[in-house]
Amino acid sequence: MDPISQIRTYLQSYKKSKVSLKELEDIFPVQPTDEQFAGAILELEAAGILQMVPSLGRTGKRLSLAYQYNVQKNRLMQDTHKEINRARLNLHLLINLDTYYSLKSSIWEEDRPFIERIDAYLKKNMLPSTPAPEPERSFELVADEKWITEKQGKEMLIRIGLWDKLLILPVDDPLMFAVNPYVLTNSVHKHLIVENKTTYQALLQVLPDVPFATLIFGGGYRVTKSIELLPMQLPLRDAAHEFYYFGDIDKEGIHIWHLFNKRVLTLFGRPASLALPFYRACLSREFASGKENQRNFEQALQAFVSHFTEEEQIKIDRCFAAGGYFPQEILPTHELCTIWRHTAWIT
């Protein structure tokens, strides 16, 4: 960024009405030459953005600068608005620049090269007629496959009113699961989702011995999104699905189940059951300490405890009041496997 652009960007977020010459000199991580710096200041003076404070005078150098300036923010924005107005005349009609009138000029300057690339794309191709994954569309638009997902490209496309028009498909993490081939001919397919890797690894060894089509690794909140990929990753024709969920008994784990439950209900028409035998086995142990600072999710907690007896609810309440929790890992491998094998899993 050239010196004048750096100074303009700095002044955009500057809170005071006056700025000293020393402050302006200090904004540069790499100091420009005296002529470059003075030239930028004098150009901003000529534009009326910086106005000399007469009482403090000027330096005695060949390119004389004021020791302090009044900052004319309105003039600063006027220049940016003129640039936006000029750009509108040449850009594709679908590109909306209205948002930039209320944003810092630095955002306009950062976005402008990408806007020009998208303008060229639209003038050549018009709007796409078929959907494309985020990296593919990102590369088509600006020749950078990571621009949308990792470099605020999505935010910029929203600003110019094109995000919903470019038929961009989000690329989600795949659903991670193991398949039991012995039950895939069943008309109803059961799925057990476990929150943590340790529990997943422990139960994996007995998957062929249980009436479940899959054992799914939830990975925390990830599964609330990736579960929608199940029909594509396990394309069973005319299949019905039943979901059981087993996570940590802590506020976060309960919130994950609650969100997952809503998602499954929307996607598959039935809620996800709690894998109660596992949860009850956890509650038979002494809770662990260390979750004092977890956020409360009251609606999720009420939905969760409604599946337990009054005695179990009291134990959960006491646990949380003491800042405790029951991790899945509280159950050893042999007990997890025994529970899964010998429970009559009926919803």
C-alpha positions as a Markdown table, in Angstrom:
| # | Residue | x | y | z |
|---|---|---|---|---|
| 1 | Met | 0.0 | 0.0 | 0.0 |
| 2 | Asp | 1.4 | 3.4 | -1.0 |
| 3 | Pro | 2.0 | 6.1 | 1.8 |
| 4 | Ile | -1.1 | 8.1 | 0.9 |
| 5 | Ser | -3.4 | 5.1 | 1.1 |
| 6 | Gln | -1.8 | 4.0 | 4.4 |
| 7 | Ile | -2.4 | 7.5 | 5.9 |
| 8 | Arg | -6.0 | 7.6 | 4.5 |
| 9 | Thr | -6.7 | 4.2 | 6.1 |
| 10 | Tyr | -5.3 | 5.3 | 9.4 |
| 11 | Leu | -7.4 | 8.5 | 9.4 |
| 12 | Gln | -10.5 | 6.5 | 8.6 |
| 13 | Ser | -10.5 | 4.9 | 12.1 |
| 14 | Tyr | -8.8 | 7.9 | 13.9 |
| 15 | Lys | -11.0 | 9.0 | 16.7 |
| 16 | Lys | -9.6 | 12.5 | 17.4 |
| 17 | Ser | -10.2 | 15.7 | 15.5 |
| 18 | Lys | -6.5 | 16.6 | 15.4 |
| 19 | Val | -3.4 | 14.5 | 14.5 |
| 20 | Ser | 0.2 | 15.4 | 15.0 |
| 21 | Leu | 2.9 | 15.0 | 12.4 |
| 22 | Lys | 4.7 | 12.6 | 14.7 |
| 23 | Glu | 1.6 | 10.4 | 14.9 |
| 24 | Leu | 1.5 | 10.2 | 11.1 |
| 25 | Glu | 5.2 | 9.4 | 10.9 |
| 26 | Asp | 4.7 | 6.5 | 13.4 |
| 27 | Ile | 2.0 | 4.6 | 11.5 |
| 28 | Phe | 4.4 | 3.1 | 8.9 |
| 29 | Pro | 5.8 | -0.4 | 9.7 |
| 30 | Val | 8.3 | 0.4 | 6.9 |
| 31 | Gln | 9.2 | 4.0 | 6.9 |
| 32 | Pro | 8.8 | 5.7 | 3.4 |
| 33 | Thr | 11.4 | 8.2 | 2.2 |
| 34 | Asp | 11.1 | 11.8 | 3.4 |
| 35 | Glu | 9.9 | 12.8 | -0.1 |
| 36 | Gln | 7.3 | 10.0 | -0.3 |
| 37 | Phe | 6.0 | 10.9 | 3.2 |
| 38 | Ala | 5.9 | 14.6 | 2.6 |
| 39 | Gly | 4.3 | 14.2 | -0.8 |
| 40 | Ala | 1.5 | 12.1 | 0.7 |
| 41 | Ile | 0.9 | 14.7 | 3.4 |
| 42 | Leu | 0.9 | 17.6 | 1.0 |
| 43 | Glu | -1.5 | 15.8 | -1.3 |
| 44 | Leu | -3.9 | 15.3 | 1.6 |
| 45 | Glu | -3.5 | 19.0 | 2.5 |
| 46 | Ala | -4.4 | 20.0 | -1.1 |
| 47 | Ala | -7.5 | 17.8 | -1.0 |
| 48 | Gly | -8.6 | 19.5 | 2.2 |
| 49 | Ile | -8.5 | 16.3 | 4.2 |
| 50 | Leu | -5.6 | 17.6 | 6.4 |
| 51 | Gln | -5.8 | 21.2 | 7.5 |
| 52 | Met | -2.8 | 22.9 | 9.2 |
| 53 | Val | -3.2 | 24.0 | 12.8 |
| 54 | Pro | -1.8 | 27.6 | 12.4 |
| 55 | Ser | -0.7 | 28.2 | 16.0 |
| 56 | Leu | 1.8 | 25.3 | 15.9 |
| 57 | Gly | 3.5 | 26.3 | 12.6 |
| 58 | Arg | 5.4 | 24.2 | 10.1 |
| 59 | Thr | 8.7 | 22.5 | 9.8 |
| 60 | Gly | 11.6 | 24.3 | 8.2 |
| 61 | Lys | 12.4 | 21.6 | 5.7 |
| 62 | Arg | 12.3 | 22.0 | 1.9 |
| 63 | Leu | 9.0 | 20.2 | 1.8 |
| 64 | Ser | 7.5 | 22.0 | 4.8 |
| 65 | Leu | 4.8 | 20.1 | 6.8 |
| 66 | Ala | 2.6 | 21.3 | 9.6 |
| 67 | Tyr | 3.4 | 20.1 | 13.1 |
| 68 | Gln | -0.3 | 19.4 | 13.7 |
| 69 | Tyr | -3.4 | 19.0 | 11.5 |
| 70 | Asn | -7.2 | 19.1 | 11.8 |
| 71 | Val | -8.7 | 16.0 | 10.2 |
| 72 | Gln | -11.7 | 16.6 | 7.9 |
| 73 | Lys | -13.4 | 13.3 | 8.0 |
| 74 | Asn | -16.2 | 14.4 | 5.6 |
| 75 | Arg | -13.7 | 15.3 | 2.9 |
| 76 | Leu | -12.0 | 11.9 | 3.5 |
| 77 | Met | -15.3 | 10.1 | 2.9 |
| 78 | Gln | -16.3 | 12.3 | -0.1 |
| 79 | Asp | -13.3 | 11.1 | -2.0 |
| 80 | Thr | -14.2 | 7.5 | -1.4 |
| 81 | His | -17.8 | 8.1 | -2.3 |
| 82 | Lys | -16.7 | 9.7 | -5.6 |
| 83 | Glu | -14.7 | 6.6 | -6.4 |
| 84 | Ile | -17.7 | 4.4 | -5.6 |
| 85 | Asn | -19.9 | 6.6 | -7.9 |
| 86 | Arg | -17.4 | 6.3 | -10.7 |
| 87 | Ala | -17.2 | 2.5 | -10.3 |
| 88 | Arg | -20.9 | 2.1 | -10.4 |
| 89 | Leu | -21.1 | 3.5 | -13.9 |
| 90 | Asn | -18.9 | 0.8 | -15.3 |
| 91 | Leu | -19.7 | -2.3 | -13.2 |
| 92 | His | -22.2 | -5.0 | -14.1 |
| 93 | Leu | -25.8 | -4.0 | -13.0 |
| 94 | Leu | -26.0 | -7.0 | -10.6 |
| 95 | Ile | -23.1 | -5.6 | -8.4 |
| 96 | Asn | -24.6 | -3.5 | -5.7 |
| 97 | Leu | -22.2 | -1.0 | -4.0 |
| 98 | Asp | -24.6 | 0.7 | -1.6 |
| 99 | Thr | -23.1 | -0.9 | 1.5 |
| 100 | Tyr | -19.7 | 0.8 | 0.9 |
| 101 | Tyr | -21.1 | 4.3 | 1.5 |
| 102 | Ser | -21.4 | 3.5 | 5.2 |
| 103 | Leu | -18.1 | 1.5 | 5.5 |
| 104 | Lys | -14.5 | 2.6 | 6.0 |
| 105 | Ser | -12.7 | 3.5 | 2.8 |
| 106 | Ser | -10.1 | 0.8 | 3.6 |
| 107 | Ile | -12.8 | -1.9 | 3.1 |
| 108 | Trp | -13.7 | -0.4 | -0.3 |
| 109 | Glu | -10.0 | -0.3 | -1.3 |
| 110 | Glu | -9.4 | -3.9 | -0.2 |
| 111 | Asp | -12.6 | -5.2 | -2.0 |
| 112 | Arg | -12.2 | -3.2 | -5.2 |
| 113 | Pro | -9.7 | -5.6 | -7.0 |
| 114 | Phe | -12.0 | -8.5 | -6.3 |
| 115 | Ile | -15.1 | -6.6 | -7.4 |
| 116 | Glu | -13.4 | -5.9 | -10.7 |
| 117 | Arg | -12.7 | -9.6 | -11.2 |
| 118 | Ile | -16.3 | -10.5 | -10.4 |
| 119 | Asp | -17.4 | -7.8 | -12.8 |
| 120 | Ala | -15.3 | -9.3 | -15.5 |
| 121 | Tyr | -16.7 | -12.8 | -14.7 |
| 122 | Leu | -20.3 | -11.6 | -14.9 |
| 123 | Lys | -19.8 | -9.7 | -18.2 |
| 124 | Lys | -18.3 | -12.8 | -19.7 |
| 125 | Asn | -20.5 | -15.5 | -18.2 |
| 126 | Met | -23.6 | -13.9 | -16.7 |
| 127 | Leu | -24.9 | -15.7 | -13.5 |
| 128 | Pro | -24.2 | -19.4 | -13.3 |
| 129 | Ser | -27.1 | -21.8 | -14.1 |
| 130 | Thr | -25.7 | -24.8 | -12.2 |
| 131 | Pro | -24.5 | -24.9 | -8.5 |
| 132 | Ala | -20.8 | -25.4 | -7.8 |
| 133 | Pro | -18.9 | -26.1 | -4.5 |
| 134 | Glu | -17.3 | -23.1 | -2.7 |
| 135 | Pro | -13.7 | -23.7 | -3.8 |
| 136 | Glu | -14.7 | -24.3 | -7.5 |
| 137 | Arg | -16.8 | -21.1 | -7.7 |
| 138 | Ser | -14.2 | -19.2 | -5.7 |
| 139 | Phe | -11.5 | -20.1 | -8.3 |
| 140 | Glu | -13.9 | -19.2 | -11.2 |
| 141 | Leu | -14.5 | -15.8 | -9.7 |
| 142 | Val | -11.1 | -14.6 | -8.5 |
| 143 | Ala | -8.6 | -17.4 | -9.4 |
| 144 | Asp | -8.2 | -18.3 | -5.7 |
| 145 | Glu | -10.0 | -21.5 | -4.5 |
| 146 | Lys | -9.7 | -20.4 | -0.8 |
| 147 | Trp | -11.0 | -16.8 | -1.3 |
| 148 | Ile | -14.6 | -17.6 | -0.3 |
| 149 | Thr | -13.9 | -19.9 | 2.6 |
| 150 | Glu | -10.7 | -18.5 | 4.2 |
| 151 | Lys | -10.3 | -14.9 | 2.9 |
| 152 | Gln | -13.6 | -13.2 | 3.6 |
| 153 | Gly | -14.8 | -13.7 | 0.1 |
| 154 | Lys | -18.3 | -14.8 | 1.3 |
| 155 | Glu | -18.6 | -11.6 | 3.3 |
| 156 | Met | -17.7 | -9.5 | 0.3 |
| 157 | Leu | -20.2 | -11.3 | -1.9 |
| 158 | Ile | -22.9 | -10.6 | 0.6 |
| 159 | Arg | -21.9 | -6.9 | 0.7 |
| 160 | Ile | -22.3 | -6.6 | -3.1 |
| 161 | Gly | -25.6 | -8.6 | -3.1 |
| 162 | Leu | -24.4 | -11.7 | -5.1 |
| 163 | Trp | -24.0 | -14.4 | -2.5 |
| 164 | Asp | -27.5 | -15.8 | -3.0 |
| 165 | Lys | -27.3 | -15.5 | -6.8 |
| 166 | Leu | -24.0 | -17.4 | -7.5 |
| 167 | Leu | -25.4 | -20.9 | -6.7 |
| 168 | Ile | -22.5 | -21.7 | -4.2 |
| 169 | Leu | -22.6 | -25.0 | -2.5 |
| 170 | Pro | -21.0 | -25.2 | 1.0 |
| 171 | Val | -18.4 | -27.9 | 1.3 |
| 172 | Asp | -19.0 | -29.6 | 4.7 |
| 173 | Asp | -16.8 | -32.1 | 6.6 |
| 174 | Pro | -17.8 | -35.6 | 5.6 |
| 175 | Leu | -19.8 | -37.7 | 8.0 |
| 176 | Met | -17.4 | -40.1 | 9.7 |
| 177 | Phe | -18.8 | -43.6 | 10.4 |
| 178 | Ala | -18.2 | -47.3 | 10.2 |
| 179 | Val | -20.8 | -49.6 | 8.5 |
| 180 | Asn | -22.1 | -52.9 | 9.7 |
| 181 | Pro | -22.8 | -54.8 | 6.4 |
| 182 | Tyr | -24.8 | -57.6 | 8.1 |
| 183 | Val | -27.9 | -55.4 | 8.8 |
| 184 | Leu | -28.0 | -53.3 | 5.6 |
| 185 | Thr | -31.0 | -55.4 | 4.3 |
| 186 | Asn | -33.2 | -54.3 | 7.2 |
| 187 | Ser | -36.0 | -51.9 | 6.4 |
| 188 | Val | -35.2 | -49.7 | 9.4 |
| 189 | His | -31.6 | -48.7 | 10.0 |
| 190 | Lys | -30.3 | -47.8 | 13.4 |
| 191 | His | -27.4 | -45.4 | 13.9 |
| 192 | Leu | -25.4 | -44.8 | 17.1 |
| 193 | Ile | -23.7 | -41.4 | 17.3 |
| 194 | Val | -21.0 | -41.0 | 19.9 |
| 195 | Glu | -19.4 | -37.6 | 20.7 |
| 196 | Asn | -15.8 | -38.6 | 21.3 |
| 197 | Lys | -13.1 | -40.6 | 19.5 |
| 198 | Thr | -12.2 | -42.8 | 22.5 |
| 199 | Thr | -15.8 | -44.1 | 22.8 |
| 200 | Tyr | -16.0 | -44.6 | 19.0 |
| 201 | Gln | -12.8 | -46.6 | 19.0 |
| 202 | Ala | -14.0 | -48.7 | 21.9 |
| 203 | Leu | -17.4 | -49.6 | 20.4 |
| 204 | Leu | -16.0 | -50.2 | 16.9 |
| 205 | Gln | -14.9 | -53.7 | 17.7 |
| 206 | Val | -18.5 | -54.9 | 18.5 |
| 207 | Leu | -20.3 | -53.2 | 15.6 |
| 208 | Pro | -20.8 | -56.5 | 13.7 |
| 209 | Asp | -22.5 | -57.9 | 16.8 |
| 210 | Val | -25.2 | -55.3 | 17.2 |
| 211 | Pro | -28.4 | -54.4 | 15.2 |
| 212 | Phe | -26.9 | -51.1 | 14.1 |
| 213 | Ala | -26.2 | -50.1 | 10.5 |
| 214 | Thr | -23.5 | -47.6 | 11.5 |
| 215 | Leu | -21.4 | -46.3 | 14.4 |
| 216 | Ile | -21.0 | -42.5 | 13.8 |
| 217 | Phe | -18.2 | -40.3 | 15.2 |
| 218 | Gly | -19.9 | -37.1 | 16.1 |
| 219 | Gly | -16.9 | -34.9 | 16.8 |
| 220 | Gly | -18.8 | -32.3 | 18.8 |
| 221 | Tyr | -20.8 | -29.8 | 16.9 |
| 222 | Arg | -19.6 | -31.0 | 13.6 |
| 223 | Val | -22.2 | -33.8 | 13.4 |
| 224 | Thr | -25.1 | -31.3 | 13.6 |
| 225 | Lys | -24.1 | -30.3 | 10.0 |
| 226 | Ser | -22.5 | -33.4 | 8.5 |
| 227 | Ile | -25.4 | -35.7 | 9.4 |
| 228 | Glu | -27.2 | -34.3 | 6.3 |
| 229 | Leu | -24.7 | -36.2 | 4.2 |
| 230 | Leu | -25.8 | -39.6 | 5.5 |
| 231 | Pro | -28.2 | -40.4 | 2.6 |
| 232 | Met | -25.4 | -39.6 | 0.0 |
| 233 | Gln | -22.7 | -41.5 | 1.9 |
| 234 | Leu | -24.9 | -44.5 | 2.7 |
| 235 | Pro | -27.4 | -44.6 | -0.3 |
| 236 | Leu | -29.9 | -47.2 | 0.9 |
| 237 | Arg | -33.0 | -47.1 | -1.2 |
| 238 | Asp | -36.3 | -46.6 | 0.6 |
| 239 | Ala | -34.7 | -46.8 | 4.0 |
| 240 | Ala | -36.0 | -45.5 | 7.3 |
| 241 | His | -33.5 | -44.3 | 9.9 |
| 242 | Glu | -33.4 | -44.4 | 13.7 |
| 243 | Phe | -30.8 | -42.4 | 15.6 |
| 244 | Tyr | -29.4 | -42.8 | 19.1 |
| 245 | Tyr | -27.0 | -40.3 | 20.6 |
| 246 | Phe | -24.5 | -40.7 | 23.4 |
| 247 | Gly | -22.4 | -37.8 | 24.5 |
| 248 | Asp | -20.8 | -36.3 | 27.6 |
| 249 | Ile | -23.1 | -35.4 | 30.4 |
| 250 | Asp | -22.1 | -31.7 | 30.6 |
| 251 | Lys | -23.8 | -28.5 | 29.4 |
| 252 | Glu | -21.9 | -28.5 | 26.1 |
| 253 | Gly | -22.6 | -32.1 | 25.3 |
| 254 | Ile | -26.2 | -31.7 | 26.1 |
| 255 | His | -26.4 | -28.7 | 23.8 |
| 256 | Ile | -24.8 | -30.7 | 21.0 |
| 257 | Trp | -27.4 | -33.4 | 21.4 |
| 258 | His | -30.2 | -30.8 | 21.4 |
| 259 | Leu | -29.1 | -29.2 | 18.2 |
| 260 | Phe | -28.5 | -32.6 | 16.6 |
| 261 | Asn | -31.9 | -33.7 | 17.6 |
| 262 | Lys | -33.6 | -30.7 | 15.9 |
| 263 | Arg | -31.5 | -31.3 | 12.8 |
| 264 | Val | -32.4 | -35.0 | 12.5 |
| 265 | Leu | -36.1 | -34.2 | 13.1 |
| 266 | Thr | -36.0 | -31.8 | 10.2 |
| 267 | Leu | -34.0 | -34.1 | 7.8 |
| 268 | Phe | -35.5 | -37.5 | 8.7 |
| 269 | Gly | -38.8 | -36.8 | 10.2 |
| 270 | Arg | -38.1 | -38.3 | 13.7 |
| 271 | Pro | -36.0 | -37.1 | 16.6 |
| 272 | Ala | -32.7 | -38.7 | 17.8 |
| 273 | Ser | -33.2 | -40.8 | 20.9 |
| 274 | Leu | -30.8 | -40.6 | 23.8 |
| 275 | Ala | -28.8 | -43.8 | 24.2 |
| 276 | Leu | -30.1 | -44.1 | 27.8 |
| 277 | Pro | -28.3 | -47.3 | 28.8 |
| 278 | Phe | -25.0 | -45.6 | 28.3 |
| 279 | Tyr | -26.0 | -42.4 | 30.1 |
| 280 | Arg | -27.4 | -44.3 | 33.0 |
| 281 | Ala | -24.2 | -46.3 | 33.3 |
| 282 | Cys | -22.3 | -42.9 | 33.5 |
| 283 | Leu | -24.7 | -41.7 | 36.2 |
| 284 | Ser | -23.9 | -44.7 | 38.3 |
| 285 | Arg | -20.4 | -43.3 | 38.7 |
| 286 | Glu | -19.1 | -40.3 | 40.7 |
| 287 | Phe | -19.0 | -37.2 | 38.6 |
| 288 | Ala | -15.7 | -35.5 | 37.7 |
| 289 | Ser | -14.8 | -31.9 | 38.4 |
| 290 | Gly | -13.7 | -29.3 | 35.9 |
| 291 | Lys | -16.6 | -27.8 | 34.0 |
| 292 | Glu | -17.4 | -24.8 | 36.3 |
| 293 | Asn | -17.3 | -22.2 | 33.5 |
| 294 | Gln | -19.5 | -23.9 | 30.9 |
| 295 | Arg | -22.3 | -21.8 | 29.5 |
| 296 | Asn | -25.9 | -22.7 | 30.4 |
| 297 | Phe | -28.2 | -23.9 | 27.7 |
| 298 | Glu | -31.5 | -24.0 | 29.7 |
| 299 | Gln | -33.8 | -25.2 | 26.9 |
| 300 | Ala | -31.4 | -28.0 | 26.0 |
| 301 | Leu | -31.0 | -29.1 | 29.6 |
| 302 | Gln | -34.7 | -29.2 | 30.2 |
| 303 | Ala | -35.3 | -31.4 | 27.1 |
| 304 | Phe | -32.4 | -33.7 | 28.2 |
| 305 | Val | -33.4 | -34.3 | 31.8 |
| 306 | Ser | -37.0 | -35.0 | 30.8 |
| 307 | His | -35.8 | -38.4 | 29.6 |
| 308 | Phe | -34.6 | -39.4 | 33.1 |
| 309 | Thr | -36.1 | -40.4 | 36.4 |
| 310 | Glu | -36.5 | -37.9 | 39.2 |
| 311 | Glu | -33.6 | -39.5 | 41.1 |
| 312 | Glu | -31.4 | -39.2 | 38.0 |
| 313 | Gln | -32.4 | -35.6 | 37.4 |
| 314 | Ile | -31.4 | -34.7 | 41.0 |
| 315 | Lys | -28.0 | -36.3 | 40.4 |
| 316 | Ile | -27.5 | -34.3 | 37.2 |
| 317 | Asp | -28.6 | -31.1 | 38.9 |
| 318 | Arg | -26.1 | -31.7 | 41.8 |
| 319 | Cys | -23.4 | -32.5 | 39.4 |
| 320 | Phe | -23.8 | -29.3 | 37.4 |
| 321 | Ala | -24.3 | -27.2 | 40.6 |
| 322 | Ala | -20.8 | -28.4 | 41.7 |
| 323 | Gly | -19.2 | -27.7 | 38.4 |
| 324 | Gly | -19.0 | -31.3 | 37.5 |
| 325 | Tyr | -19.6 | -33.6 | 34.5 |
| 326 | Phe | -19.7 | -37.2 | 33.4 |
| 327 | Pro | -17.4 | -37.8 | 30.4 |
| 328 | Gln | -18.0 | -40.7 | 28.1 |
| 329 | Glu | -14.6 | -42.0 | 29.0 |
| 330 | Ile | -15.8 | -42.7 | 32.5 |
| 331 | Leu | -17.0 | -46.0 | 31.1 |
| 332 | Pro | -14.3 | -48.6 | 30.3 |
| 333 | Thr | -14.3 | -50.4 | 26.9 |
| 334 | His | -15.6 | -53.7 | 28.2 |
| 335 | Glu | -18.6 | -52.0 | 29.8 |
| 336 | Leu | -19.4 | -49.9 | 26.7 |
| 337 | Cys | -19.3 | -53.1 | 24.6 |
| 338 | Thr | -21.4 | -55.1 | 27.0 |
| 339 | Ile | -24.1 | -52.4 | 27.1 |
| 340 | Trp | -24.2 | -52.1 | 23.3 |
| 341 | Arg | -24.4 | -55.8 | 22.8 |
| 342 | His | -27.0 | -56.7 | 25.4 |
| 343 | Thr | -29.5 | -53.8 | 25.3 |
| 344 | Ala | -32.8 | -54.3 | 23.5 |
| 345 | Trp | -32.6 | -51.1 | 21.3 |
| 346 | Ile | -36.2 | -50.2 | 20.8 |
| 347 | Thr | -37.4 | -46.6 | 20.3 |
